[in-house]
Amino acid sequence: MQSTDELTNLLRGLNGEYIPPAPGGDLLRDGAGVLPTGRNIHALDPYRMPSPAAYERGREIAQKIIVQHLDEYGKYPETVAVMLWGLDAIKTKGESLGILLELVGAEPVKEGTGRIVRYELKPLAEVGHPRIDVLGNLSGIFRDSFVNIIELLDDLFQRAADADESDDQNFIRKHALALKAQGVENASARLFSNPAGDFGSLVNDRVVDGNWESGEELGNTWQSRNVFSYGREDKGQARPEVLNTLLKTSDRIVQEIDSVEYGLTDIQEYYANTGGLKRAAEKQRGKKVTTSFVESFSKDTTPRNLDDLLRMEYRTKLVNPKWAQAMANQGSGGAFEISQRMTALIGWGGTADFSDDWVYDQAADTYALDAEMADKLRKANPEAFRNILGRMLEAHGRGFWEADGEKLDKLRQLYELTDEELEGVTV
């Protein structure tokens, strides 16, 4: 009944008139709360993050992470890397913060207006597990949008490091004391991101350009770009000793997937940041680091293993005939989407050692060795088609794919033909 608000308020805005404000929210999560549309939307009040619901759901996720680790390794994780991204924090009203607070054993404290003024440490007896240390990896959007939250978290970590508790019950204090003994300043720094005013790990740039030799190089790139600390005093100071300690002790990585439309295999940022962190931590530790993801858009709060999610996404998208045909039918844009996912497949190979032959085999059969599909993609977007072929050949060259010799020969021929057409070579 109020669908006319869209055009009415557009005209009001163009006339410089007042438009009623309202929170934007997420349609699946907030339902009718985002209606009617056509209002001057804002994301959320950062002084009320996490919301009560986000805090409770985050706590549930963190508890499941702890239980999973106990089941797998028989001990508590010392450090968990939590990815703090701006968009998922906005959409969920701070679920990732709820995960972090439960790991540390803390809760929000509100003033009379309902605004959160402090993250208070709960007594260990109430927490039910040791205070687990956290490497908070901030996206550029989170870093720049939620300064108040960063300062509250920094204060929380300082108080946790100073708490009169035993090392075996407070891993934050344990690590801070070891750093102080080495003469390291700001030993309670736990929030790391890119240089101030800059964005991205650059891992995806290297993968896109193909200018890397080993996964270790990609981990080094991530680490060099995320060594900058943020808090009440730090505004981008490099703290390599602290970051190294957190990486060496990181037993797990956890991140929320906030979009139904875009997942781990769809955009470059997931492998460039989460994959890059995983590789950097594994280099420091000398062994694998479990990486878990939680869908923030469903009721299920079960953390799922990275490899399992990648396999599920590739089955349902890249090598799904229905998805492939739908993309091909979209012309140039669809071919680009396929191409992007082939690049991401290389990225996950470099950062997470993902090298399931069946994905490459089926992708080759679907997009390159099916003559009708190959012709359609080449005509729609020859550069994207060349990248699809090039990534398959690159995967074989890097050892991610044990390809059949005959299949490789066909791919090379297709690549050369497409390359010649793009370069305008005529025989």
C-alpha positions in Angstrom: 0.0 0.0 0.0 3.0 2.3 0.5 5.0 1.4 -2.6 4.4 5.0 -3.9 7.0 6.2 -1.3 9.8 5.4 -3.7 8.9 7.9 -6.4 7.4 10.4 -3.9 10.5 10.6 -1.8 12.8 10.6 -4.8 11.0 13.8 -6.0 11.2 15.2 -2.5 15.0 14.6 -2.4 15.5 16.2 -5.8 13.6 19.2 -4.5 15.8 19.4 -1.5 13.0 18.5 0.8 12.9 16.3 4.0 12.8 12.5 3.6 11.9 10.4 6.7 14.9 8.4 7.9 14.9 4.7 8.7 17.3 1.8 9.3 18.2 -0.1 6.1 18.6 -3.5 7.5 18.7 -6.8 5.6 15.5 -8.2 4.1 16.0 -11.8 5.1 17.1 -10.9 8.7 14.9 -7.9 9.4 11.9 -8.7 7.3 9.1 -6.1 7.5 11.5 -3.9 9.6 13.0 -2.6 6.4 9.6 -1.5 5.0 8.3 0.7 3.6 11.1 1.4 1.2 11.8 4.9 -0.2 13.1 6.4 3.0 16.5 7.9 3.8 18.2 4.8 5.1 21.1 4.5 7.5 22.9 1.4 8.4 22.9 1.2 12.2 23.9 3.0 15.4 27.5 1.9 16.0 27.1 2.7 19.6 24.6 -0.1 20.0 26.8 -2.9 18.5 26.4 -5.7 19.1 22.7 -5.8 19.3 21.2 -8.1 22.0 20.3 -10.7 19.3 23.7 -10.4 17.5 25.5 -10.8 20.9 23.6 -14.0 21.7 24.0 -15.5 18.3 27.7 -14.6 18.3 28.1 -16.3 21.7 26.5 -19.4 20.3 28.8 -19.5 17.3 31.9 -19.0 19.6 30.8 -21.8 21.9 30.5 -24.1 19.0 33.9 -23.1 17.8 35.4 -24.0 21.2 33.5 -27.3 21.4 34.7 -28.3 17.9 38.3 -27.5 18.8 38.0 -29.5 22.0 36.6 -32.5 20.1 39.3 -32.3 17.4 42.4 -31.5 19.6 41.4 -32.2 23.2 42.4 -28.7 24.4 41.2 -25.1 24.2 42.4 -22.9 21.3 44.9 -20.3 22.6 44.2 -17.8 19.9 41.3 -17.5 17.4 41.6 -15.1 14.5 38.2 -13.4 14.0 37.6 -11.6 10.7 35.9 -8.2 11.5 34.4 -7.0 8.2 32.3 -3.9 7.9 29.4 -5.1 5.8 28.7 -8.3 7.7 28.9 -6.2 11.0 26.3 -3.8 9.5 24.0 -6.5 8.2 24.0 -8.6 11.4 24.3 -5.6 13.8 27.6 -7.0 15.2 27.5 -10.8 15.2 31.2 -11.0 14.7 31.7 -8.9 17.8 29.5 -11.3 19.7 31.9 -14.1 18.7 34.9 -12.1 19.8 33.3 -11.1 23.2 32.4 -14.7 24.0 35.9 -16.0 23.2 37.4 -13.3 25.5 34.7 -13.8 28.2 33.1 -10.3 28.0 29.8 -8.7 27.6 28.5 -5.2 26.6 27.6 -2.7 29.3 25.0 -0.1 28.4 24.2 3.4 29.8 20.7 4.6 30.4 20.1 5.5 26.8 20.9 2.0 25.7 24.3 2.9 24.2 27.2 0.5 24.9 29.9 2.3 26.8 32.2 -0.7 27.7 32.9 -4.3 27.1 33.2 -5.7 30.6 35.1 -8.8 31.5 32.9 -11.4 33.1 34.2 -13.5 36.0 36.0 -16.7 34.8 33.5 -18.8 36.8 30.7 -17.4 34.6 32.6 -17.7 31.3 33.0 -21.4 31.5 36.2 -21.5 29.5 39.6 -19.8 29.6 39.9 -16.3 28.1 40.9 -17.1 24.5 43.2 -14.7 22.8 41.9 -13.0 19.6 43.6 -11.7 16.5 41.0 -9.3 15.2 41.6 -8.7 11.5 39.8 -5.5 10.5 38.6 -4.8 7.0 39.2 -1.2 5.8 35.5 -0.4 6.1 35.3 -1.7 9.6 38.5 0.1 10.6 37.2 3.4 9.2 33.5 3.1 10.2 33.7 1.8 13.8 36.4 3.8 15.6 34.3 3.7 18.8 34.1 -0.1 18.7 37.9 -0.4 18.0 38.6 1.8 21.0 36.3 -0.2 23.3 37.9 -3.5 22.1 41.4 -2.1 22.6 40.4 -1.2 26.2 38.9 -4.6 26.7 42.2 -6.4 25.6 44.2 -4.1 27.9 42.1 -5.0 30.9 42.2 -8.7 30.0 46.0 -8.5 29.7 46.2 -6.8 33.2 43.7 -9.1 34.9 45.0 -11.0 38.0 44.4 -14.4 36.5 46.5 -17.5 35.8 48.1 -18.0 32.4 46.3 -21.2 31.8 42.9 -19.4 32.3 43.8 -16.2 30.4 45.7 -16.7 27.2 45.6 -12.9 26.4 47.5 -12.3 29.6 49.9 -15.2 28.9 50.8 -13.8 25.5 51.0 -10.2 26.6 53.4 -11.1 29.5 55.7 -13.0 27.0 55.7 -10.0 24.7 56.5 -7.5 27.6 59.4 -9.7 28.7 60.8 -9.2 25.2 60.4 -5.4 25.6 57.6 -5.1 23.1 55.4 -2.0 23.4 51.6 -2.2 23.5 51.7 -6.0 24.1 47.8 -6.0 24.3 47.3 -4.8 20.7 45.0 -7.2 19.0 43.3 -5.3 16.2 45.2 -5.3 12.9 44.5 -4.0 9.4 46.0 -2.4 6.3 48.0 0.9 6.5 45.9 3.9 7.5 43.9 5.2 4.6 44.7 2.2 2.4 42.7 -0.9 1.6 43.2 -4.6 0.7 45.8 -7.3 1.3 47.1 -7.2 -2.3 47.1 -11.0 -2.3 44.4 -10.9 -5.0 46.4 -8.5 -7.1 49.3 -11.0 -7.1 47.0 -13.9 -8.0 45.2 -12.0 -10.8 48.6 -10.9 -12.2 50.1 -14.4 -11.7 53.3 -12.9 -10.2 53.9 -15.3 -7.3 55.9 -18.5 -6.9 54.6 -20.1 -3.7 51.7 -19.9 -1.2 54.3 -18.7 1.3 54.8 -15.5 -0.8 51.0 -14.9 -0.6 51.1 -15.3 3.2 54.0 -12.9 3.4 52.1 -10.3 1.3 49.1 -10.6 3.6 51.3 -10.2 6.7 53.1 -7.2 5.4 49.8 -5.5 4.6 48.1 -6.3 7.9 50.9 -5.6 10.5 49.3 -2.2 11.4 47.7 -1.9 14.8 44.6 0.1 15.7 43.2 1.2 19.1 43.0 4.1 21.5 46.6 5.1 20.9 47.6 3.1 17.8 46.3 4.6 14.5 48.2 2.3 12.1 51.5 1.7 14.0 53.3 -1.4 12.8 53.5 -4.0 15.5 55.2 -7.0 13.8 56.2 -8.7 17.1 52.6 -8.8 18.4 51.2 -9.9 15.0 53.8 -12.7 14.8 52.9 -13.9 18.3 49.2 -14.0 17.4 49.8 -15.8 14.2 52.1 -18.4 15.9 49.4 -19.2 18.5 46.4 -19.0 16.1 44.6 -22.4 16.3 41.6 -21.4 14.3 40.1 -18.7 12.0 36.4 -17.9 12.0 34.4 -15.7 9.7 30.8 -15.0 8.8 29.4 -15.2 5.3 26.9 -12.4 5.1 25.5 -12.7 1.6 23.2 -15.3 0.0 24.4 -14.1 -3.4 28.2 -14.0 -3.0 30.2 -16.7 -1.3 33.8 -17.9 -0.9 34.3 -18.8 -4.5 32.5 -15.7 -6.0 34.7 -12.8 -5.0 38.5 -12.3 -4.6 38.4 -10.8 -1.1 37.7 -14.1 0.7 40.9 -15.9 -0.4 42.9 -12.6 -0.4 42.1 -11.9 3.2 41.0 -15.0 5.0 43.1 -17.3 2.8 46.0 -14.9 3.2 45.7 -14.9 7.0 45.5 -18.7 7.0 48.7 -19.0 4.9 50.5 -16.5 7.1 49.5 -18.3 10.3 50.5 -21.7 8.9 53.9 -20.4 8.0 54.4 -19.1 11.6 53.0 -22.2 13.2 54.5 -24.8 10.8 51.2 -26.7 10.6 47.7 -26.3 9.3 45.2 -23.9 10.8 41.5 -24.8 10.8 39.3 -22.2 9.1 35.6 -22.1 9.8 32.7 -20.1 8.3 29.2 -19.4 9.5 26.3 -18.3 7.4 24.9 -15.2 9.0 21.7 -15.3 6.8 20.4 -18.6 8.1 19.2 -19.9 11.4 22.1 -22.4 11.5 25.0 -21.3 13.6 27.2 -24.4 12.9 30.8 -23.4 11.9 31.7 -25.2 8.7 35.1 -26.2 7.5 36.7 -24.3 4.6 37.4 -27.2 2.3 33.8 -28.6 2.8 32.3 -25.2 1.9 34.6 -24.8 -1.1 33.5 -28.2 -2.4 29.8 -27.4 -1.9 30.1 -24.0 -3.6 31.9 -25.4 -6.6 29.4 -28.2 -7.0 26.4 -25.8 -6.8 27.9 -23.0 -8.9 31.0 -23.4 -11.1 30.5 -27.0 -12.2 26.7 -27.0 -12.0 25.3 -27.2 -15.5 22.3 -25.1 -14.7 24.5 -22.3 -13.3 27.0 -22.6 -16.2 24.2 -22.3 -18.8 22.6 -19.4 -17.0 25.9 -17.5 -16.9 26.6 -18.2 -20.5 23.2 -17.0 -21.5 24.0 -13.6 -19.9 26.6 -12.9 -22.5 29.7 -10.8 -21.7 28.8 -10.3 -18.0 28.2 -14.0 -17.5 31.5 -15.0 -19.1 33.2 -12.5 -16.8 31.6 -14.1 -13.7 32.8 -17.5 -14.8 36.3 -16.1 -15.4 36.3 -14.5 -11.9 35.6 -17.8 -10.3 38.4 -19.5 -12.1 40.8 -16.9 -10.8 39.4 -17.4 -7.3 40.0 -21.2 -7.7 43.7 -20.4 -8.2 43.6 -18.1 -5.2 42.3 -20.8 -2.9 44.9 -23.2 -4.3 47.7 -20.8 -3.4 46.4 -19.8 0.1 44.6 -22.9 1.3 46.1 -25.7 -0.9 42.7 -26.5 -2.4 43.5 -28.8 -5.3 40.6 -31.1 -5.9 41.1 -32.5 -9.5 37.4 -33.0 -10.1 36.7 -29.3 -10.0 39.2 -28.5 -12.7 38.2 -31.6 -14.7 34.5 -30.7 -14.7 35.2 -27.0 -15.3 37.4 -27.9 -18.4 34.6 -30.2 -19.7 31.9 -27.6 -19.0 33.5 -24.4 -20.3 36.3 -25.3 -22.7 35.8 -28.8 -24.2 32.1 -28.4 -24.9 32.4 -26.8 -28.4 29.0 -25.0 -28.2 29.7 -23.5 -24.8 33.3 -22.5 -25.7 32.1 -20.8 -28.9 29.4 -18.9 -27.0 31.9 -17.7 -24.3 34.6 -16.8 -26.8 32.1 -14.7 -28.9 30.6 -13.0 -25.8 33.8 -12.1 -24.0 37.1 -13.4 -25.6 39.2 -11.9 -22.8 37.2 -13.7 -20.1 37.4 -16.9 -22.1 41.1 -16.6 -22.5 41.4 -16.2 -18.7 39.3 -19.3 -18.1 41.6 -21.3 -20.2 44.7 -19.7 -18.8 43.7 -20.4 -15.2 43.2 -24.1 -16.1 46.7 -24.3 -17.6 48.1 -22.3 -14.7 46.5 -24.7 -12.2 48.3 -27.6 -13.9 51.6 -25.7 -14.0 51.4 -24.9 -10.2 50.5 -28.5 -9.3 46.9 -27.9 -8.3 45.5 -30.1 -11.0 46.8 -33.5 -12.3 45.3 -33.1 -15.8 45.0 -35.6 -18.6 47.5 -35.1 -21.3 45.0 -35.0 -24.1 42.8 -32.6 -22.2 45.8 -30.3 -21.7 46.7 -30.3 -25.4 43.1 -29.3 -26.3 43.2 -26.5 -23.7 46.5 -25.2 -25.1 45.2 -25.2 -28.6 42.1 -23.3 -27.6 44.2 -20.8 -25.6 46.5 -20.1 -28.6 43.6 -19.7 -30.9 41.8 -17.3 -28.6 45.0 -15.4 -27.9 45.7 -15.0 -31.6 42.2 -13.7 -32.2 42.5 -11.2 -29.4 45.9 -10.0 -30.7 44.6 -9.8 -34.3 46.9 -12.4 -35.6 45.8 -13.8 -39.0 47.3 -16.7 -40.9 
